[in-house]
Amino acid sequence: MFLSGVSRSVRLLLAHIHPAAATNQTARCLSQAASQPEPIADENEAVNPTFVNRNPRNLEQMALAVKDRGWKTVWPHREFYHRLVFSRTQHHVTAEVFSSSSPVPVLSCSTKEWAVKKELASTNCVAACQAVGEVLAHRCHQAGITRMVYKAIPWTYRSDAVQSFRAAIKNGGITLSEPRRKYFGT
C-alpha cells in the first residue's frame, strides 16, 4: 500500500516536470540512449603498408610458410614444419617434436618422467609406448600443434610398440602428415 502511494506521488511529480510522464510510464522508459557517431569507412579500411606478421604459426597452418627442402641425399628429409621423432632404448621410450627452425625439441615426452613412469609396470613395453603417445598427443593439443611429419625407420615400423605409439597419437587427434605447401606464381 505504501509503495503504491509512493509510485503514485512520483508519477504526479513527473507529470509536473514532463507532460509525457502523466501516463503510466516509468522514469526508465523516458531515458534515451546517446546517439553514437557514425564511423568513417576510410579509417576502418586503412591498412598499414609495413604490416609484419607476428604469428608465424598462422602461415604454417595455412601451408604458406616456407619449408626448408635441404639436400635430396639427406635422411630424414628436412621439408616439414614439425617432425615427430620416436626412439626406444633398452630402458626407456622417448618421443620428441622438433620444429624446422630449431634443433631443440619443442615438445617431448618420455618414460623417464616421474608422472609417466609411476603409472607403468615397465618403462620399455608396448603399454609404455602407448602411454607416451597419449601424453604427447595431449601436450601437442595444448601447444596448438595438430599436424606433424612422422617417418618411422622402415625396419622398426612393423613392431607392435611402434604401431601402438602411432595409434595412440592418431587417437589423440594428431594428424601424422602435413599439408603440401602452396606455391604462388610471382
N, C-alpha and C positions, 0 to 999 in steps of 0.2 A: 504494500500500500504506500509506504513511504517512498519507495523507488519510483513508483508511477507518478507520484506527486512531483518528485524532483525532475523526472524527464519531461513532465508537462511544463514545469517552470522554465526549463532550459529551452523548450520549443517556443515558449512565449517570448523569452529573451531574444532568441534568434530571429523571431518574426519582426521585432523592432529593428534589429540590425540589418537583416537581409530579408526582403519580402518573399523570396522563393522558399525560405525556410518555414513558412507558415504551414506547409503541408507536413506530412509525416516523415520527412527525410531527416536523417541524422547529419551531424557535422562531418562525418567521414565521407558521406556521399557528395557533399558540397565541394570537397577539395578536388583540385585538378592537378594532373601531372605536369611538370615543367616541360616545355617543348624542347626537344633535342635538336641541335643544329644538324643540318644535312651534311654528311661527309663529302668531301671533294674527291671526285673519282681519280683525278690526276695524282693525288698524294698516295692513294692506296695502290695504284698500279705501277708506281715508280720502282724500278729495280736497280740496286747498286751495281754499277758496271764492274766493280772489283770484288765480286762475290767469292768467298772462299768456303768450301765445304768443310765443316769441322767434324763431320761424322763419316770417316772413310768406310765404315761398315755398311753404310747406305748404298754405296756403289757396288760393294760385294754382293749384297742381296739382290740388286738389280742386274747383276752379271755384267757390269760396265767397268769394273776396276781392272787394271792391268794385271795379268798373271805372268810371272817370270817363267819363260819357257825353258831356260837352261840349255844344255847341250843334249843332243839326241843320245849320246852314249852314257849319260849319267843315269844311274838307277838308285833310288826311285826317282821318277820324273819330278820336276820342280813346278809343274803347271797346276797350282792349287791355291786356294785361299786358306784352307785349313786342312791339315793332314793328321790322320789318326795312326799312331804307332803302338802296336801291341807286342809286348815281349814277355816271355816266360823264362824263368831261371829254375834252378833246382829247388829253390826255397820259396820264391815269390812270383807274383803276377803283377805286371805294371802296364798301364795304358796312359798315353800322353797325347795331347792335341797340340800341334805346332802350327803357328801362323807362317805364312810365306815370307813375312818380313823380319822374322826373329828366329834365331837358333834356340832360344829358351822356350820351354813349353808354356803354352797359355793356360792349359788345364792339365791336371794329372790325377790319377787315382792308382793306388797300389795296395797290396795286402800287407805292406809294411806299416800302413796307418793303423793306429790302435782301434779306431772306430770300426774299421772293416775287419781287422784281424780277430777281434773279440767275438764276432758273430759266426766265425767259421771254425770248423773242426780241423781243416788242413788249409794251408795257405798256397798250395800249388795244384789243387784238384780242379775238376770241371766245375764244381759248385763255386769255387773261388773265382774262376774266370767269369762266370755268370754274374756273381755279386759285383765284381769290378765293373762289368759292363753296365749294370743297372745304376750304380752310383755315378759313373762317368756320364751316362745319358742325363741323369738328373742335374748334374753340375753344368753340363752343356746347355740345357734349357735355361738354367738360372743365368748363365752368361750371355744367352741370346744366340748361341750357335746351334743351328738346326741342320746344317749340311756340311759334310766334310768328305774328303777322299780317304778311302782305306784300301790299300793294295796289300793283301797278305802275301807272304813269301810262298811261292807255289807248292813247295814240298811240305809245308806245315798247314796248308789250308784245309786239308781233309780231316784233321784231328778233331775229336769231339770237343776239346776245350776251346779251340778257335771258333768252331761252329756255335757253341753256346754263348761265347762272347759276342759274336755278330748278332745272334738272335736277341740277346738282351739289349744291345744298342738299338736295334731296329724296333723292338717292342717299346723302348723308351721314347720313340718318336723322332729319332735321328735318321736322316737320310744319308746313306753312305755313298753318295755321288754328288758332284756339284754341277750346276747348270753350265752349259757351254757358254763361253764368252761371246758377247755380241760385238761385232765389229761394225763400225760406221765408216762409210766412204768419206774421204776428205777431198 
